[in-house]
């Protein structure tokens, strides 16, 4: 992978289907940035998300952290601290940013 210039910050809670769809989208587009996921889900949904990440981790640069019982604002703060790139963008787990527009 080329050097990432942007990190997508994605908080999620009990919505693995949306997150899985989003990861498939970025995998299909060969997204070269970093994807930082903060998961505040219950145990069953965390396991679904982890399983989905395993399927795409060879194609995407993903940083995944569990933040149980954490609200979105606290999750965002923690994720921003993890961003390894000069730029970051917030993405809701049910939204899409077009990588070519980010460049």
C-alpha positions in Angstrom: 0.0 0.0 0.0 1.1 3.5 -0.7 1.6 5.9 2.2 -1.8 6.9 3.6 -2.6 10.6 3.8 -6.1 10.4 5.3 -7.8 8.4 8.1 -11.5 7.7 8.1 -12.8 7.9 11.6 -15.8 5.6 12.0 -17.6 5.2 15.4 -20.1 2.4 15.5 -22.5 0.8 17.9 -24.6 -2.3 17.3 -24.8 -1.8 13.5 -22.4 -4.3 12.0 -24.4 -4.7 8.8 -23.8 -1.0 8.0 -20.1 -1.2 8.9 -19.7 -4.4 6.8 -21.2 -2.7 3.8 -18.9 0.3 4.3 -15.8 -1.9 4.5 -16.8 -3.8 1.4 -17.2 -0.5 -0.4 -13.7 0.7 0.5 -12.2 -2.7 -0.3 -13.8 -2.6 -3.7 -12.4 0.8 -4.4 -9.0 -0.2 -3.2 -9.0 2.6 -0.6 -5.4 3.5 0.3 -6.0 5.5 3.5 -6.4 4.3 7.0 -9.7 3.3 8.5 -10.1 3.8 12.3 -13.1 2.0 13.8 -14.3 2.6 17.4 -16.8 -0.1 18.3 -19.2 0.5 21.3 -21.3 -2.5 20.5 -22.5 -5.4 22.6 -20.5 -8.7 22.5 -22.5 -10.4 19.7 -22.1 -7.4 17.4 -18.4 -6.9 18.2 -17.8 -10.5 17.2 -19.7 -9.9 13.8 -17.6 -6.8 13.2 -14.3 -8.5 14.1 -15.2 -11.4 11.7 -15.9 -8.9 8.9 -12.6 -7.0 9.5 -10.7 -10.3 9.2 -12.1 -10.8 5.7 -10.8 -7.4 4.5 -7.7 -6.7 6.6 -5.4 -7.9 3.9 -6.7 -5.2 1.5 -7.4 -2.3 3.9 -5.4 -0.5 6.6 -7.7 -0.9 9.6 -7.2 0.2 13.2 -10.0 -1.4 15.3 -10.7 -0.6 19.0 -13.5 -1.7 21.3 -15.0 1.1 23.5 -17.8 -0.6 25.4 -20.4 1.7 26.9 -18.8 4.7 25.2 -20.9 7.4 23.6 -20.1 8.8 20.1 -18.3 11.9 21.3 -15.9 10.1 23.6 -15.4 7.5 20.9 -14.5 10.2 18.3 -11.9 11.7 20.7 -10.2 8.4 21.2 -10.2 7.6 17.5 -8.8 10.9 16.5 -5.9 10.3 18.9 -5.1 7.1 16.9 -5.1 8.6 13.5 -1.7 8.1 11.9 -2.1 10.4 9.0 -2.0 14.2 8.5 -5.7 14.4 7.6 -8.8 12.7 9.0 -12.5 12.7 8.2 -15.5 11.6 10.2 -17.7 8.9 8.5 -20.9 7.6 10.0 -21.2 3.9 9.7 -24.1 4.2 7.3 -22.5 6.9 5.1 -19.9 6.8 2.3 -17.2 9.2 1.4 -15.9 8.9 -2.2 -12.1 8.4 -2.0 -11.4 10.3 -5.2 -13.1 13.4 -3.7 -10.9 13.2 -0.6 -7.8 13.4 -2.7 
